[in-house]
């Protein structure tokens, strides 16, 4: 992925990782479109940065609405060459008893079907673009699940697998990158931005941006804090890490 001169779409750009990546990419000389459900939050991301463009959009929208969104965006920004699937939700849940599955279904709709639909809507644009890249944001929990966020963890495991398939099928056409965060101090869950044991947001962004700037760009962006999770199965300590997460 080249460092500047891109036109980048970032979903979930109104807070957390999406906001900070959008600002860093803008400041590096890119045009950035931030998409999300709350226009006021997107406007805050763009404040003082003329080449960040807020666009209201719900990644959990139906496939037809996603296609219409993509068509309109490509007409407005014909140079679009990078799509970043960052938006996601992470509710805690009790899976050990019968329950209303509406919340779990929303997680699947947002975290997995949303990126699949968005990729489908933009894939022809990316294949035709120069220096095209697709970045899917998964999680360390794709490799060791957090039991109280079982559906979230499962969607991220599925996105990891889907990204591997995309990388193979789009080889030579679109650079496909998986960004694998550890627990970062954002408001993905209530109070997480102040919680001990989570990586400070600025530290994560700085380290991951250094990795993204490498030539060639690694196919997986793994900061040091997430490597134990990413490599847990190979290293034989997956169960140990699962027990640690379950005890939190």
C-alpha positions as CSV (number, residue, x, y, z in Angstrom):
1,X,0.0,0.0,0.0
2,X,1.5,3.4,-0.9
3,X,1.7,6.0,1.8
4,X,0.2,9.0,0.0
5,X,-1.9,10.0,-3.0
6,X,-4.6,7.5,-2.2
7,X,-8.4,8.0,-1.9
8,X,-9.4,5.9,1.1
9,X,-12.8,4.9,2.4
10,X,-12.8,4.1,6.2
11,X,-15.9,2.7,7.7
12,X,-16.5,3.3,11.4
13,X,-14.7,6.6,11.0
14,X,-16.4,8.5,13.7
15,X,-14.4,7.2,16.7
16,X,-11.6,5.0,17.9
17,X,-9.3,3.3,15.4
18,X,-11.3,4.6,12.3
19,X,-11.0,8.2,13.5
20,X,-7.3,8.0,14.2
21,X,-6.4,6.2,11.0
22,X,-8.4,8.7,9.0
23,X,-6.5,11.6,10.5
24,X,-3.1,10.0,10.1
25,X,-3.8,9.1,6.5
26,X,-5.1,12.6,5.7
27,X,-2.0,14.2,7.2
28,X,0.2,11.9,5.1
29,X,-1.3,13.3,1.9
30,X,-4.3,11.2,1.2
31,X,-8.0,12.0,0.5
32,X,-10.1,10.2,3.1
33,X,-13.8,9.4,3.2
34,X,-15.1,8.5,6.7
35,X,-18.4,6.6,6.8
36,X,-20.6,5.9,9.8
37,X,-24.0,6.1,11.3
38,X,-23.6,9.5,13.1
39,X,-22.8,12.5,11.0
40,X,-21.8,14.7,13.9
41,X,-19.1,12.2,15.0
42,X,-17.8,12.0,11.5
43,X,-17.7,15.8,11.3
44,X,-15.6,15.8,14.5
45,X,-13.1,13.4,12.8
46,X,-12.9,15.8,9.8
47,X,-12.6,19.0,11.8
48,X,-9.7,21.1,10.6
49,X,-8.9,18.6,7.8
50,X,-10.3,19.7,4.4
51,X,-9.6,16.4,2.7
52,X,-11.5,14.2,5.1
53,X,-15.1,13.9,3.8
54,X,-17.9,12.6,6.2
55,X,-20.5,10.3,4.6
56,X,-23.4,8.9,6.6
57,X,-23.7,5.2,6.1
58,X,-24.7,2.1,8.1
59,X,-22.5,-1.0,7.2
60,X,-25.4,-3.2,8.4
61,X,-27.6,-1.9,5.5
62,X,-29.1,-4.3,3.1
63,X,-27.1,-5.4,0.1
64,X,-29.0,-3.2,-2.4
65,X,-28.4,-0.1,-0.2
66,X,-24.7,-0.9,0.0
67,X,-24.5,-1.2,-3.8
68,X,-26.3,2.1,-4.2
69,X,-23.9,3.7,-1.7
70,X,-20.9,2.4,-3.5
71,X,-22.1,3.6,-6.9
72,X,-22.7,7.1,-5.6
73,X,-19.4,7.2,-3.8
74,X,-17.4,6.1,-6.9
75,X,-19.1,8.7,-8.9
76,X,-18.2,11.4,-6.4
77,X,-14.6,10.0,-5.8
78,X,-13.6,8.2,-9.1
79,X,-10.0,7.8,-7.8
80,X,-11.1,5.6,-4.8
81,X,-8.5,2.9,-4.5
82,X,-8.4,1.8,-0.9
83,X,-11.3,0.4,1.2
84,X,-10.9,-0.1,5.0
85,X,-13.5,-2.3,6.7
86,X,-13.1,-1.0,10.2
87,X,-16.7,-0.6,11.6
88,X,-17.8,-3.2,14.2
89,X,-19.7,-3.7,17.4
90,X,-18.8,-5.8,20.4
91,X,-21.6,-6.5,22.9
92,X,-21.0,-8.8,25.8
93,X,-23.4,-11.7,25.9
94,X,-24.5,-14.8,27.9
95,X,-24.4,-17.8,25.5
96,X,-24.9,-20.4,28.2
97,X,-28.7,-20.0,28.4
98,X,-31.6,-19.5,26.0
99,X,-31.9,-15.8,24.9
100,X,-33.1,-13.3,22.4
101,X,-30.7,-13.7,19.5
102,X,-31.4,-10.3,18.0
103,X,-28.2,-8.8,19.4
104,X,-26.0,-11.6,18.1
105,X,-27.6,-11.3,14.7
106,X,-26.8,-7.6,14.6
107,X,-23.2,-8.4,15.4
108,X,-23.0,-10.8,12.4
109,X,-24.8,-8.3,10.2
110,X,-22.4,-5.5,11.1
111,X,-19.1,-7.3,11.6
112,X,-19.2,-10.0,8.9
113,X,-22.0,-9.5,6.4
114,X,-21.3,-5.7,6.3
115,X,-17.7,-6.1,5.1
116,X,-18.7,-8.9,2.7
117,X,-21.3,-6.7,1.1
118,X,-19.0,-3.7,1.0
119,X,-16.3,-5.7,-0.6
120,X,-18.7,-7.0,-3.2
121,X,-19.9,-3.5,-3.9
122,X,-16.4,-2.0,-4.4
123,X,-14.4,-4.9,-5.8
124,X,-14.7,-3.9,-9.5
125,X,-13.7,-0.3,-8.6
126,X,-10.7,-1.6,-6.8
127,X,-9.7,-4.1,-9.5
128,X,-9.7,-1.2,-12.0
129,X,-7.7,1.2,-9.8
130,X,-4.0,1.7,-9.6
131,X,-2.3,0.9,-6.3
132,X,-5.5,-0.6,-5.0
133,X,-5.7,-2.0,-1.4
134,X,-8.3,-3.6,0.8
135,X,-7.8,-3.6,4.5
136,X,-10.0,-5.7,6.8
137,X,-9.8,-5.0,10.5
138,X,-10.1,-8.3,12.4
139,X,-8.9,-8.8,16.0
140,X,-6.6,-10.8,18.2
141,X,-9.9,-12.4,19.4
142,X,-10.1,-14.1,16.0
143,X,-7.4,-16.4,17.2
144,X,-8.3,-16.7,20.9
145,X,-12.0,-15.9,21.6
146,X,-13.3,-13.9,24.5
147,X,-16.1,-16.1,25.8
148,X,-18.2,-13.2,27.0
149,X,-18.0,-11.7,23.4
150,X,-18.4,-15.0,21.6
151,X,-20.3,-13.8,18.5
152,X,-17.9,-10.9,18.1
153,X,-14.9,-13.2,18.3
154,X,-16.6,-15.6,15.8
155,X,-17.2,-12.9,13.3
156,X,-13.6,-11.8,13.5
157,X,-12.4,-15.4,13.0
158,X,-14.7,-15.6,9.9
159,X,-13.3,-12.3,8.6
160,X,-9.8,-13.6,9.0
161,X,-10.6,-16.6,6.9
162,X,-12.5,-14.6,4.3
163,X,-9.5,-12.2,4.0
164,X,-7.2,-15.1,3.3
165,X,-9.5,-16.2,0.5
166,X,-9.7,-12.7,-0.9
167,X,-5.9,-12.3,-0.9
168,X,-5.5,-15.5,-3.0
169,X,-8.4,-14.6,-5.4
170,X,-7.3,-11.0,-5.9
171,X,-3.6,-11.7,-6.1
172,X,-2.0,-9.4,-8.6
173,X,-5.1,-7.2,-8.7
174,X,-5.7,-5.8,-5.3
175,X,-3.4,-5.8,-2.2
176,X,-5.4,-7.4,0.6
177,X,-4.2,-6.6,4.1
178,X,-5.5,-7.9,7.5
179,X,-5.1,-5.5,10.4
180,X,-5.2,-7.5,13.7
181,X,-5.5,-5.2,16.7
182,X,-5.1,-6.4,20.3
183,X,-7.3,-4.9,23.0
184,X,-6.9,-1.1,22.5
185,X,-8.1,1.7,24.6
186,X,-11.1,2.8,22.6
187,X,-14.8,2.8,23.4
188,X,-15.5,-0.4,21.5
189,X,-16.9,-1.6,24.9
190,X,-18.0,0.8,27.7
191,X,-15.1,2.0,29.7
192,X,-12.5,0.3,27.6
193,X,-10.7,3.6,26.8
194,X,-9.7,3.9,30.4
195,X,-9.2,0.2,31.2
196,X,-5.8,-1.1,32.4
197,X,-4.2,-3.8,30.4
198,X,-5.3,-2.4,27.0
199,X,-2.8,-0.8,24.6
200,X,-3.1,3.0,24.5
201,X,-4.7,4.1,21.3
202,X,-1.9,6.4,20.2
203,X,0.7,3.7,20.8
204,X,-1.3,1.2,18.7
205,X,-1.8,3.6,15.8
206,X,1.9,4.7,15.7
207,X,3.1,1.1,15.7
208,X,0.6,-0.2,13.1
209,X,1.2,2.8,10.9
210,X,4.9,2.0,10.9
211,X,4.1,-1.6,9.8
212,X,1.7,-0.3,7.1
213,X,4.5,1.9,5.7
214,X,6.9,-1.0,5.2
215,X,7.8,-2.0,1.6
216,X,6.3,-4.4,0.8
217,X,3.4,-4.0,3.2
218,X,2.9,-7.1,5.4
219,X,-0.2,-9.1,4.5
220,X,-1.0,-9.1,8.3
221,X,-0.4,-6.1,10.5
222,X,0.4,-7.5,13.9
223,X,1.8,-5.2,16.6
224,X,3.9,-6.8,19.3
225,X,1.0,-6.9,21.8
226,X,-1.1,-9.2,19.6
227,X,1.5,-11.6,18.4
228,X,0.9,-14.1,21.3
229,X,-2.7,-14.3,20.3
230,X,-2.0,-14.6,16.5
231,X,0.5,-17.4,17.0
232,X,-1.1,-19.1,20.0
233,X,-2.2,-22.3,18.2
234,X,1.2,-22.8,16.6
235,X,2.9,-22.0,20.0
236,X,0.7,-24.4,21.9
237,X,-0.7,-21.8,24.4
238,X,-4.1,-21.1,23.0
239,X,-5.9,-22.9,25.8
240,X,-3.9,-21.0,28.4
241,X,-4.8,-17.6,26.8
242,X,-8.5,-18.7,26.5
243,X,-8.5,-19.5,30.2
244,X,-7.0,-16.1,31.0
245,X,-9.6,-14.3,28.9
246,X,-12.4,-16.3,30.4
247,X,-11.3,-15.3,33.9
248,X,-11.4,-11.6,33.2
